[in-house]
Amino acid sequence: MENQLIQLYLLVCQTYDTCPDSCFQRLSNNHQPIFTDQELITIFFFGHHHRLFEKKAIYNLTVNYWQAWFPHLPSYQTFCYRLNLLEQTFQSLGAVWLDWLSAVQVPEIDHLIDSLPIMLARHGHAVDARVAREVANKGYCAAKKTHFHGVRLHAVAHRRSGQLPLPSRIWLREASTHDVQSVREQVIRLPDSTLFGDKAYLDSRLKLALEEQHTRLLTPLKKPQGKELSALEKSHNRMVNRLRQPIESLFNWLNEKTHIQIASKVRSTAALMVHCFGKLAFAVFLLVFNY
């Protein structure tokens, strides 16, 4: 595990020190803290790699077993405060590693789209939840048939034959924002491509907007009220569902590796952003290095 920790630290340093979005962010008087951001990020990723998904558990792992490797590790309160400042850094690291992966992979021209609820509170607790009200609110998850307070993680991804899809665009919206509305508000350009989505994206305005940039939108057809779908329409639905299934596999894999969907321990907007983008950056790291 020592070699694993060293390799992770060197990779984080290499990316952090060469990425303009991160290497120029510390221009204050405290631009060289004794406990560096690179060490903090390494600890966060190393904890996730050992299936510890909460800050307290990650911190305790470091204190109990790796304190000698991080002699300037601050108190837990300072550790959390510093970590909550790194949203932009995690976004930068994830983007750089995703570019690395895109450079060596040849994805298909087709794209997939879907959303994943990130839940700060569920069921009855969603009504009175107050955490991160600047970006989160109450919504409904049809897949889990539950109301929740939180945000939705939206993703557009390239299909890859025999592999998990490769994310090309990721963003967050409030839980109450419908998937179609969220996509309409984004500038998504996928020329000469086919975009596969579920029934939530069955929208004539969205389909027309995509067609203007030569992108075909395919979704399952809804059953007309009081009628049945024809055999051809059922075959179409089976085809679309089969082709869009990999993005559900991507979200299942992401949740298995990072526990991103449940954010019940989050207590602030900054912590929610780090919960989302820190775990996403770690997931991209796993994709790049085939863990």
Secondary structure, 3 states (H helix, E strand, C coil): CHHHHHHHHHHHHHHHHHCHHHHCCCCCCCCCCCCCHHHHHHHHHHHHHCCCCCHHHHHHHHHHHCHHHCCCCCCHHHHHHHHCCCHHHHHHHHHHHHHHHHHHCCCCCCEEEEEEEEEEEECCHHHHCCCCCCCCEEEEECCCCEEEEEEEEEEEEECCCCCCCEEEEEEEEECCCCHHHHHHCCCCCCCCEEEECCHHHCCHHHHHHHHCCCEEEECCCCCCCCCCCCHHHHHHHHHHHHHHHHHHHHHHHHHHHHCCCECCCCCCHHHHHHHHHHHHHHHHHHHHHCC
